[in-house]
Amino acid sequence: MFKRKTKAVTATATVALAAFFTTPAQAAGVADFYKDRTVTIMVGFGAGGGYALYARTLGQHMGHHIPGKPNIVLQFMTGAGGNKAANYFYTVAPRNGAVLAHLSNSVALQQVLRPKRIRYDASKRNYRGRMVSMRSSLIVWHTAPATNLVDFKKTQLIFGATGRAGQDYMNPTLMKNVLGYNVKVVTGYKGSRAINLAMEKGEVHAMANSWGSVKARLGQWLDKKQIVPLAMIGLTPSPDRPDIPLVLDMAKTPEDRQILELMASTTAVGRAISTPPEIPADRLAALISAFDKTLKDPAFLADVAKRKMEMDYMSGADVQKIINKTIATPKDLIARFKKAVDFK
């Protein structure tokens, strides 16, 4: 592999870059690069889930705010709970500003859990910003043998999951090993849409999925009470449903709370957009500006409302702080967390 000579730019340089991208000559150079070009947003999960919904909605509008107005397409790369796409994005994807990514919100956690299998460094990616946090909800089908937390302690619920690296596996497993709930997890599903179908058909009873995705994708099921939210994984309760119990508040000891808090911290990373390291500074600044403008675009916001999506913006610099804090997690806490999620 050839050695890239482009100067690296970190997330902490966001403000400076925004100021840097000001001159007509710089704007013209960026426009020339993006004119008639196709920009790819890489998605680490399937085409039918919440990751696809947010990436697709963003992609339908963001191109209008990038100089040169490039076409934007999505590329789906599933596998290993999102790690396959994250590894590819960091090691293979072009570092010229033509590839963005909407990857798993747990990339930093995965980095500290399985460093020998990870080929990326989340601290060196450039986060453009977060569209929304990703509080995860535990959802059960209305005919399941347990539809409340009291019965869930005594009666087994079968959860569907993509793989052991995914939060759809780790969240219910934490409920089992830390809080004592009766859980079995079946892995191998290709995405949340497949798990939804399995739940409807009775193959599994429950799933763990982003609350925002549940409302956007499964709103009719919620309205008809075909699915029941049992609990929420996050640092704070969901503003629209404070009645749903917060898993973090169920911890019985300070040590258990540390484990649950580490998992919940990934929800704050949320649905973030990033670029690889070493993007040319003028293009990076243009992408930062385009992302921010898109999230204020009335046409984009109209689509968001139409699709019943949530928005909760966070700057790329603030997302990076959360990423870096996770990477700095003490080794003893990582060891306890691995045991709690049956990590192998």
C-alpha positions in Angstrom: 0.0 0.0 0.0 1.3 3.4 -0.9 2.1 6.0 1.7 -0.4 8.9 1.8 1.3 12.3 2.0 -1.8 14.4 2.6 -1.6 16.2 5.9 -3.9 14.7 8.5 -6.7 16.8 10.1 -8.3 16.0 13.4 -11.8 16.7 14.7 -10.4 19.4 17.0 -9.6 21.5 14.0 -13.2 21.9 13.0 -13.5 25.5 13.8 -10.2 26.4 12.2 -11.2 24.5 9.0 -14.5 26.3 8.8 -12.7 29.6 8.7 -10.1 28.2 6.3 -12.6 27.4 3.7 -13.4 31.0 2.7 -11.6 32.1 -0.4 -13.1 31.9 -3.9 -10.0 30.0 -5.2 -10.4 27.3 -2.5 -14.2 27.1 -3.2 -13.5 26.7 -6.9 -11.0 23.9 -6.3 -13.5 22.0 -4.1 -16.3 22.5 -6.6 -14.0 21.2 -9.4 -13.3 18.1 -7.4 -16.9 17.3 -6.7 -18.5 18.4 -10.0 -19.9 15.3 -11.8 -18.5 13.1 -9.0 -20.4 10.5 -7.0 -19.9 10.6 -3.3 -20.5 7.4 -1.3 -21.9 7.1 2.2 -20.9 3.7 3.5 -23.4 2.1 5.8 -22.3 -0.7 8.1 -25.7 -2.4 8.3 -28.5 -3.5 6.0 -30.6 -1.5 3.6 -33.8 -1.9 5.6 -32.9 -0.5 9.0 -32.4 2.7 10.8 -28.9 3.3 9.7 -30.1 3.1 6.1 -33.0 5.4 6.8 -30.8 8.2 8.3 -28.0 7.8 5.7 -30.5 7.8 2.8 -32.4 10.9 4.1 -29.1 12.8 4.6 -27.8 11.7 1.2 -30.9 13.0 -0.6 -30.1 16.5 0.5 -26.5 16.9 1.5 -25.2 16.9 -2.1 -27.0 20.2 -2.7 -24.8 21.9 -0.1 -21.4 20.5 -1.3 -19.7 22.7 -3.9 -20.0 21.1 -7.3 -23.3 19.4 -6.1 -22.1 15.8 -6.4 -24.5 12.8 -6.6 -24.6 10.8 -3.3 -25.2 7.1 -3.2 -25.2 4.5 -0.4 -23.0 1.5 -0.1 -24.1 -1.2 2.3 -21.4 -3.5 3.9 -22.8 -5.8 6.6 -20.9 -8.1 8.9 -19.3 -8.5 12.3 -21.8 -6.1 14.0 -20.6 -3.2 11.8 -16.9 -3.9 12.2 -16.4 -5.2 8.6 -17.5 -1.8 7.2 -15.5 0.1 9.9 -12.3 -1.8 9.0 -12.8 -1.3 5.3 -13.6 2.4 5.7 -10.4 3.0 7.7 -8.0 0.9 5.7 -9.2 0.8 2.1 -11.7 3.6 1.4 -10.3 6.6 -0.5 -9.1 9.5 1.6 -10.0 12.2 -0.9 -13.4 13.4 0.5 -15.4 11.2 -1.9 -16.4 8.6 0.8 -18.3 9.3 4.0 -19.6 6.7 6.5 -22.5 6.1 8.8 -21.1 3.3 10.9 -21.9 1.6 14.2 -22.2 3.9 17.2 -20.2 1.3 19.1 -17.0 1.5 17.1 -15.0 2.8 20.0 -16.3 0.2 22.3 -15.5 -2.5 19.8 -12.0 -1.1 19.5 -11.3 -1.7 23.2 -13.1 -5.0 23.4 -11.4 -6.7 20.5 -8.2 -4.8 19.5 -6.7 -7.8 17.7 -9.6 -7.9 15.3 -9.9 -4.2 14.7 -8.0 -2.5 12.0 -9.3 1.0 12.6 -8.5 3.7 15.2 -11.8 5.6 16.0 -9.8 8.4 17.6 -8.3 9.3 14.2 -11.5 9.4 12.2 -13.0 12.8 11.4 -16.6 13.0 12.8 -18.7 15.5 10.9 -21.4 15.5 13.5 -24.3 13.5 14.9 -27.8 13.6 13.6 -29.5 12.0 16.6 -28.6 10.0 19.7 -29.4 6.3 19.7 -31.1 5.3 22.9 -31.7 1.6 22.4 -35.0 0.1 23.3 -35.9 -3.5 24.3 -39.0 -4.3 22.3 -41.2 -7.4 22.8 -44.0 -8.8 20.6 -47.4 -8.5 22.2 -48.0 -12.3 22.3 -44.6 -13.1 23.8 -44.7 -15.1 27.1 -43.5 -12.0 29.0 -44.5 -8.5 28.2 -43.4 -6.7 31.4 -40.2 -6.7 33.5 -41.7 -8.7 36.4 -42.6 -11.7 34.1 -39.4 -11.2 32.2 -37.4 -12.2 35.4 -39.2 -15.6 35.5 -40.0 -16.3 31.8 -37.4 -16.6 29.0 -37.6 -14.2 26.1 -35.8 -15.0 22.9 -34.1 -12.0 21.2 -33.0 -11.8 17.6 -29.6 -10.3 16.8 -27.2 -9.8 13.9 -24.1 -11.0 15.6 -22.2 -11.0 19.0 -20.5 -7.7 18.2 -23.8 -5.9 17.8 -25.7 -4.0 20.4 -28.7 -6.1 19.6 -26.8 -8.9 21.2 -24.9 -7.1 23.9 -27.9 -5.2 25.3 -30.1 -8.2 26.1 -27.1 -10.1 27.3 -26.3 -7.4 29.8 -29.9 -7.7 31.0 -29.3 -11.4 31.6 -25.8 -11.3 33.2 -25.9 -8.0 35.1 -29.6 -7.7 36.0 -30.7 -11.3 36.1 -33.4 -11.3 33.4 -34.2 -14.6 31.5 -32.7 -14.0 28.1 -31.7 -16.2 25.1 -30.2 -14.5 22.0 -30.3 -16.0 18.5 -27.7 -14.5 16.2 -27.3 -14.6 12.4 -30.0 -12.2 11.2 -29.0 -9.9 8.4 -30.4 -6.7 9.9 -33.2 -5.2 11.9 -35.7 -5.8 9.1 -35.0 -9.5 9.3 -35.4 -9.5 13.1 -38.7 -7.6 12.8 -40.0 -10.3 10.4 -38.8 -13.1 12.7 -40.5 -11.4 15.7 -43.8 -11.1 13.7 -43.6 -14.8 12.6 -42.9 -15.9 16.2 -39.3 -17.1 15.6 -38.1 -14.7 18.3 -40.0 -12.8 21.0 -38.0 -9.6 21.2 -35.3 -7.3 19.9 -33.0 -4.5 20.9 -33.1 -1.5 18.5 -32.7 2.2 18.4 -35.9 3.9 19.8 -35.8 6.4 17.0 -35.8 3.6 14.4 -38.6 1.8 16.2 -40.8 4.9 16.0 -39.9 5.6 12.4 -40.0 2.1 11.1 -42.5 0.4 13.4 -44.8 3.2 14.3 -47.9 1.3 13.2 -46.9 -1.6 15.5 -46.5 0.8 18.4 -49.8 2.5 17.7 -51.6 -0.9 17.5 -49.8 -2.1 20.6 -48.4 -5.0 18.7 -45.0 -4.3 20.3 -44.3 -3.4 23.9 -41.2 -1.4 25.0 -39.8 -3.0 28.1 -36.8 -0.8 28.9 -34.5 1.8 27.4 -30.7 1.8 27.2 -29.2 5.3 27.4 -27.6 7.8 29.8 -31.0 9.7 30.2 -34.6 8.7 29.7 -36.2 9.3 26.4 -37.9 12.7 26.5 -41.0 11.4 24.7 -41.4 8.3 26.8 -40.0 8.9 30.3 -42.3 6.1 31.5 -40.1 3.5 29.9 -37.7 2.3 32.6 -34.0 3.2 32.1 -31.7 0.1 32.3 -29.0 2.3 34.0 -31.3 2.9 36.9 -31.7 -0.9 37.5 -28.1 -1.4 38.6 -27.9 -2.9 42.1 -24.2 -2.0 42.8 -21.8 0.8 41.7 -19.8 -1.8 39.8 -22.9 -3.0 37.8 -23.7 0.7 37.0 -20.2 1.2 35.6 -20.8 -1.7 33.2 -24.2 -0.5 32.1 -23.0 3.1 31.8 -20.2 2.0 29.4 -22.9 0.4 27.2 -25.2 3.4 27.5 -22.4 5.8 26.5 -22.5 4.4 22.9 -26.0 5.8 22.6 -24.6 9.4 22.9 -22.4 8.8 19.8 -25.6 8.0 18.0 -26.1 8.4 14.2 -22.9 10.1 13.4 -21.3 10.8 10.0 -17.5 10.6 9.6 -14.7 10.7 7.0 -11.4 8.8 7.0 -8.2 10.5 8.3 -6.1 12.6 6.0 -8.9 14.3 4.0 -7.6 17.4 2.3 -8.4 20.3 4.5 -10.5 22.3 2.0 -12.7 19.4 1.2 -13.0 18.4 4.8 -14.2 22.0 5.7 -16.7 21.8 2.8 -18.1 18.6 4.1 -18.4 20.0 7.6 -20.3 23.1 6.2 -22.5 20.9 4.0 -23.5 18.6 6.9 -24.4 21.6 9.1 -26.4 23.3 6.3 -28.2 20.1 5.5 -29.4 19.7 9.1 -30.9 23.2 8.9 -32.3 22.7 5.4 -36.2 23.1 5.4 -36.5 20.4 2.7 -34.4 18.0 4.8 -36.4 18.8 7.9 -39.6 18.3 6.1 -38.5 14.8 5.0 -37.4 14.1 8.6 -40.9 15.0 9.9 -42.6 13.0 7.2 -40.6 9.9 8.0 -41.1 10.4 11.8 -37.4 10.6 12.4 -35.8 12.2 15.4 -33.1 14.9 15.3 -30.7 15.8 18.1 -27.6 17.4 16.6 -24.1 17.1 18.2 -21.0 18.6 16.8 -18.2 16.3 15.5 -15.8 17.6 18.1 -18.2 16.6 20.9 -18.8 13.2 19.4 -15.0 12.7 19.2 -14.7 13.5 23.0 -17.1 10.6 23.7 -15.2 8.3 21.4 -11.9 9.2 23.1 -13.3 8.7 26.6 -14.5 5.2 25.6 -11.1 4.3 24.2 -9.5 5.4 27.5 -11.7 3.0 29.5 -9.7 1.4 32.3 -8.7 -2.2 31.6 -10.3 -3.7 34.7 -13.7 -2.2 33.6 -13.2 -3.6 30.1 -12.5 -7.1 31.6 -15.7 -6.9 33.6 -17.7 -5.7 30.6 -16.4 -8.6 28.5 -17.6 -11.1 31.1 -21.0 -9.4 31.3 -21.6 -9.7 27.5 -20.2 -13.2 27.2 -17.4 -11.8 25.0 -15.4 -14.5 23.2 
